[in-house]
Amino acid sequence: MKCISVYTKDFSLFSDIYEQIMEAPPAENEEIVLEGVTVSGAGDVPDQYIERMRQKPECVVMKEKERGVTILQHGEVFEICLPAVQLV
């Protein structure tokens, strides 16, 4: 799975820029700034990463069913996890 890190704890701001991120995600190790928020291509994470994060009480797990995207929120970061088929 490809992971994109979004460095904000503001859910409303994250929601505002989410579609922009999905339309033009940063490449691996690339950082972009959208509306003052740093967005980083964090590379690949193993599938079991989501399961490990799901066990942590401080982590919120959200799912976008249409695209198969999983969003993790913990601390001051959102992580958008994209399935491999999303990378076409």
Buried (B, 14 or more C-beta within 10 A) or exposed (E): BBBBBBBBEEEEBBEEBBEEBBEEBBEEEEEBEBEEBBBBBBEEBEEEBBEEBEEEEEBBBEEEEEEBBBBBBBEEBBBBBBEEEBEE
